[in-house]
């Protein structure tokens, strides 16, 4: 049954069938031709795959991110980032990374972060003499921070798939998010010094208070979410609803950038994206049921433990798999395929599931700016009006930085579990 499942799945992907549909069709074929299970299992397993209270956080976090994006807070976050890091060589590149970190903490999405920050920063960088390919590369690599810095949609998905605490995942994403941001800014600095990109003029003192005041309300959202979860005021799922309410209050009554017309647009977009993700989760549950029934996770665990009993060695193998997987699949799709299969290995080797989850999400985030399917690259290159191949060349130093940091996290796993 597993043979039929994977052959059908790969063939369907190669001919361009959407991954959620591929998972469903491959599962149907595997059950129909490879077992005597009743087909009545199909709707039951698909329904069970979405019938989970924590999954309510997915559409709610999507909605919160869309609200904050439509509220045009990216402009204010760019101003704050410019105030903090714009005065150093390569100032606008640093602003792109800093603003991406701030916006990622609000949107929880890499493509949304890339689009929102890129639409402001890439034209500005080009006007200031930065090459279009470098501008796009900086924004594409920085946009991946949207998956790492909490609250992150992918952390919710991982938490539901693995049973790990979503609140603990959020808290443990803070340190790597800050560290990655700092290293990206340092990389920007080195490239800027080499290419002669200068600093930005200092922000006038009489404007500083206004910039901070304008941005601080937006930045309060992740603090409210994390603080509420950590204090036990609400669960991770409930925090998503609080985030939506906070975003609506800010957008309608403080920034006054939201209208009823834009709200309807936000609701429609959120419903479409949430439906796609939930359908994917349903068919993935059916796919995972077959894998589990055939004891594939246990077999894989035995095989990998037979290869080595060292957590470090196995994590390097997992890193290689994740980097390849992330280049071809969307991060949510990669999670629903990878996590249920690998949890047997994680448990057998006594790897901390929180460490494994944060590490997996960072590794898959690299796929957002890695060809051939790096969505951040396509978004950034389109905004910059540059050829995809040229942007890929410029993004290689950032790819190397992420990989070095992932190796560091394998060697020093405590860095990902400081708040667990």
C-alpha positions in Angstrom: 0.0 0.0 0.0 2.9 2.4 0.8 4.4 1.7 -2.6 1.2 2.6 -4.4 0.8 5.6 -2.2 4.2 7.2 -2.9 4.4 6.3 -6.6 0.9 7.8 -7.2 1.8 10.9 -5.1 5.1 11.6 -7.0 3.5 11.1 -10.4 0.6 13.5 -9.5 3.1 16.1 -8.3 5.2 15.8 -11.5 2.2 16.4 -13.7 1.3 19.5 -11.8 -1.6 18.4 -9.6 -1.9 20.6 -6.5 -0.4 18.9 -3.5 -3.6 18.7 -1.4 -5.4 17.0 -4.3 -2.3 14.7 -4.9 -2.4 13.6 -1.3 -6.1 12.8 -1.5 -6.0 10.9 -4.8 -2.8 9.0 -3.9 -4.5 7.9 -0.6 -7.6 6.8 -2.4 -5.6 4.7 -4.9 -3.5 3.1 -2.1 -6.6 2.1 -0.1 -8.6 0.9 -3.2 -5.8 -1.1 -4.8 -3.5 -1.9 -1.9 -5.8 -2.9 1.0 -9.2 -4.3 2.0 -10.1 -1.1 4.0 -13.6 0.3 3.4 -13.6 3.6 1.4 -15.9 4.9 4.1 -12.6 5.7 5.9 -11.8 8.5 3.4 -14.3 11.1 4.6 -13.9 10.1 8.2 -10.1 10.6 8.2 -10.4 13.8 6.2 -12.9 15.2 8.7 -10.8 14.1 11.7 -7.8 15.9 10.1 -9.5 19.3 10.5 -11.7 18.6 13.6 -9.3 20.0 16.1 -9.7 23.0 18.3 -6.1 24.3 17.9 -6.7 24.4 14.2 -9.0 27.3 14.8 -5.9 29.3 15.3 -5.0 28.9 11.6 -7.7 31.0 10.0 -7.6 33.5 12.9 -3.8 34.1 12.6 -4.3 34.4 8.8 -7.0 37.0 9.5 -4.9 38.9 12.0 -1.9 39.0 9.6 -4.1 40.2 6.7 -5.7 42.9 8.9 -2.3 44.2 10.0 -1.1 44.1 6.4 -4.1 46.1 5.0 -3.7 48.5 7.9 -0.5 49.7 6.2 1.6 49.2 9.3 4.6 48.2 7.1 5.2 51.9 6.5 5.4 52.6 10.2 7.7 49.6 10.8 10.0 50.7 8.1 10.3 54.1 9.8 11.2 52.4 13.1 13.8 50.1 11.5 15.3 53.1 9.8 15.6 54.9 13.1 17.4 51.9 14.6 19.7 50.6 11.9 19.6 53.0 9.0 22.7 55.1 10.0 25.1 52.2 9.3 26.7 51.4 5.9 24.1 49.6 3.8 21.4 51.4 5.8 18.5 50.6 3.5 19.4 46.9 3.4 19.5 46.9 7.2 16.1 48.7 7.3 14.7 45.9 5.0 15.9 43.2 7.4 14.8 45.0 10.5 11.3 45.9 9.1 10.9 42.3 7.9 11.6 41.1 11.5 9.1 43.5 12.9 6.5 42.7 10.3 7.1 39.0 10.5 6.2 39.1 14.2 2.9 40.5 13.1 2.0 38.6 9.9 3.5 35.2 10.6 3.9 34.7 6.9 7.1 34.8 4.8 5.4 35.7 1.4 3.3 38.4 3.1 6.4 39.9 4.8 8.3 39.8 1.5 5.5 41.5 -0.4 4.7 44.1 2.2 8.3 45.2 3.0 9.5 44.6 -0.6 6.9 46.9 -2.1 8.3 49.8 0.0 12.0 49.0 0.3 13.0 47.6 -3.1 12.0 50.8 -5.1 13.6 53.0 -2.4 16.9 50.9 -2.5 17.0 51.1 -6.3 16.6 54.9 -6.2 19.5 55.1 -3.7 21.8 53.3 -6.0 21.5 49.7 -4.8 21.4 47.1 -7.5 17.9 45.7 -8.2 19.1 42.1 -7.8 20.7 42.8 -4.4 17.7 44.7 -3.2 15.4 41.8 -4.1 17.8 39.2 -2.5 17.9 41.1 0.8 14.1 41.3 1.0 13.6 37.7 -0.1 16.1 36.3 2.5 14.7 38.6 5.3 11.1 37.7 4.4 11.8 34.2 5.7 11.8 35.7 9.2 8.1 35.7 9.0 8.1 32.0 9.6 10.5 32.0 12.5 9.6 35.0 14.6 6.4 34.3 16.7 3.5 34.2 16.4 4.1 32.0 13.3 1.4 30.0 11.4 3.8 27.2 10.7 4.4 26.8 14.5 0.7 26.3 14.9 0.7 23.6 12.2 3.7 21.9 13.8 2.2 22.0 17.2 -1.0 20.4 16.1 0.8 17.7 14.0 3.3 16.8 16.7 1.3 17.5 19.9 4.0 19.9 21.1 2.9 23.1 23.0 2.2 25.9 20.6 2.9 28.4 23.3 6.3 26.9 24.0 7.0 27.0 20.2 6.2 30.7 20.1 8.5 31.5 23.0 11.4 29.4 21.7 11.2 31.2 18.3 12.3 34.5 19.9 16.0 33.8 20.3 16.7 32.3 16.8 14.6 35.0 15.3 16.6 37.8 16.9 19.9 35.9 16.1 19.1 35.4 12.5 18.0 39.0 12.1 21.3 40.2 13.6 23.4 37.9 11.4 21.5 39.0 8.3 22.2 42.6 9.1 25.9 41.9 9.6 25.9 40.1 6.2 24.2 43.2 4.7 27.0 45.4 6.3 29.8 43.3 4.7 28.2 43.3 1.3 27.5 47.1 1.6 31.1 47.8 2.5 32.3 45.8 -0.5 30.0 47.6 -2.9 30.1 51.1 -1.5 26.5 51.3 -0.3 26.4 54.2 2.2 24.4 55.0 5.3 21.1 56.9 5.5 20.8 60.4 6.9 20.1 60.5 10.6 16.5 60.9 11.6 15.8 64.5 12.9 15.3 64.4 16.7 11.9 66.1 16.5 10.6 63.1 14.5 11.9 60.3 16.7 9.1 60.4 19.2 6.4 60.4 16.4 8.0 57.4 14.7 8.2 55.4 17.9 4.6 56.3 18.8 3.3 55.3 15.4 5.0 51.9 15.4 4.7 50.9 19.0 1.0 50.0 18.9 1.6 47.6 16.0 4.5 46.0 17.8 2.4 45.5 20.9 0.5 42.7 19.2 3.1 39.9 19.4 3.9 41.0 23.0 0.2 40.8 24.0 -0.1 37.3 22.4 3.1 35.9 23.9 2.5 37.6 27.3 -1.1 36.3 27.5 0.0 32.8 26.6 2.9 32.8 29.0 0.8 34.3 31.8 -1.9 31.7 31.3 -4.5 34.3 30.4 -5.5 32.6 27.2 -4.4 29.6 25.0 -2.6 29.9 21.7 -5.9 29.5 19.8 -7.6 32.1 21.9 -4.6 34.4 21.4 -5.3 34.4 17.6 -8.8 35.8 18.3 -7.3 38.4 20.6 -4.8 39.3 17.8 -7.7 39.8 15.3 -9.6 42.1 17.7 -6.5 44.1 18.4 -5.7 44.4 14.7 -9.3 45.7 14.0 -9.1 48.2 16.8 -5.7 49.5 15.6 -6.8 49.6 11.9 -10.2 51.2 12.3 -9.7 53.6 15.3 -6.0 54.4 15.6 -4.4 54.3 12.1 -7.8 54.7 10.4 -6.5 52.8 7.3 -9.2 50.1 7.3 -12.7 50.5 5.9 -15.7 48.2 5.7 -14.8 47.6 2.0 -11.2 46.6 2.8 -12.5 44.4 5.7 -14.7 42.4 3.2 -11.7 42.0 1.0 -9.6 40.8 4.0 -12.3 38.3 5.0 -12.6 36.9 1.5 -8.8 36.5 1.1 -8.6 34.8 4.5 -11.4 32.4 3.8 -9.8 31.3 0.6 -6.3 30.8 2.1 -7.7 29.1 5.2 -9.8 26.7 3.0 -6.8 25.7 1.1 -4.7 25.0 4.2 -7.6 23.1 5.9 -8.2 21.0 2.9 -4.5 20.2 2.8 -4.6 19.3 6.5 -7.5 16.9 5.9 -6.0 15.0 3.0 -2.6 15.0 4.8 -4.3 13.3 7.7 -5.6 10.6 5.4 -2.1 10.2 3.9 -0.6 10.0 7.4 -3.1 7.4 8.4 -1.9 5.1 5.7 1.7 5.7 6.5 1.0 5.0 10.2 -1.1 1.9 9.4 1.8 0.5 7.4 4.2 1.4 10.3 6.5 3.5 8.1 7.6 5.8 10.9 8.7 2.9 13.0 10.6 1.4 10.1 12.2 4.7 9.3 13.2 5.2 12.9 14.8 1.7 13.1 16.7 2.4 9.8 18.0 5.8 11.0 19.0 4.5 14.4 20.8 1.6 12.7 22.7 4.2 10.7 23.8 6.0 13.9 22.6 6.4 17.5 24.0 10.0 17.6 21.4 12.8 17.8 23.9 15.1 16.1 24.5 12.8 13.1 20.8 12.2 12.6 20.1 15.9 12.8 22.6 16.6 10.1 20.8 13.9 7.9 17.4 15.6 8.8 18.9 19.0 7.8 19.9 17.7 4.4 16.4 16.2 3.9 14.7 19.5 5.0 16.8 21.7 2.7 15.9 19.5 -0.3 12.2 19.2 0.7 11.9 23.0 1.3 13.1 23.8 -2.3 10.2 21.9 -3.8 7.3 22.1 -1.4 5.4 24.9 0.4 6.4 25.0 4.1 2.9 23.9 5.3 2.8 21.0 2.8 6.3 20.0 3.8 5.4 20.0 7.5 2.3 17.8 7.0 4.3 15.3 5.0 7.5 15.3 7.1 6.5 15.7 10.7 4.2 12.7 11.2 6.8 10.5 9.4 9.7 11.7 11.5 8.1 11.8 15.0 9.0 8.2 15.5 12.7 9.0 14.9 12.4 12.0 17.3 10.9 9.9 20.1 13.3 7.0 19.6 16.4 9.3 19.8 14.9 11.4 22.7 15.2 14.6 20.7 13.3 17.4 22.3 10.1 18.0 20.1 10.3 21.7 20.7 13.9 21.9 19.5 13.0 19.7 16.5 10.0 21.9 15.7 11.8 25.2 15.7 14.7 23.7 13.8 12.4 22.2 11.2 10.6 25.5 10.7 13.9 27.4 10.3 15.2 24.8 7.8 12.0 24.9 5.8 12.1 28.7 5.8 15.3 28.5 3.7 13.2 27.0 1.0 11.2 30.3 0.7 14.2 31.9 -1.0 15.8 28.8 -2.6 15.1 27.9 -6.3 13.3 26.4 -8.0 10.1 27.1 -6.0 11.2 29.8 -3.6 8.1 32.0 -3.4 10.0 34.9 -1.8 12.3 35.0 -4.7 9.5 35.2 -7.2 7.8 38.0 -5.3 10.9 40.0 -4.7 12.2 39.7 -8.3 8.8 40.7 -9.7 8.7 43.8 -7.5 12.3 44.7 -8.4 11.6 43.9 -12.1 14.8 41.8 -12.3 15.4 38.4 -13.7 14.9 35.5 -11.4 18.4 34.1 -12.1 20.1 37.3 -11.2 18.4 37.5 -7.8 19.3 33.8 -7.1 23.0 34.7 -7.5 22.8 37.6 -5.0 20.9 35.5 -2.5 23.6 32.8 -2.1 25.5 34.6 0.7 22.2 34.7 2.7 21.6 31.0 2.0 25.1 30.2 3.3 24.4 32.2 6.5 21.2 30.4 7.2 22.9 27.0 6.7 25.7 28.0 9.0 23.2 29.0 11.7 21.3 25.7 11.3 24.6 23.8 11.8 25.2 25.9 14.9 21.7 25.0 16.2 22.5 21.3 15.8 25.7 21.7 17.8 24.1 23.9 20.4 20.5 22.8 20.7 19.9 24.7 23.9 19.8 27.9 21.8 16.4 26.8 20.5 14.9 25.7 23.8 15.9 28.6 26.2 12.2 29.3 27.0 10.8 25.8 26.7 
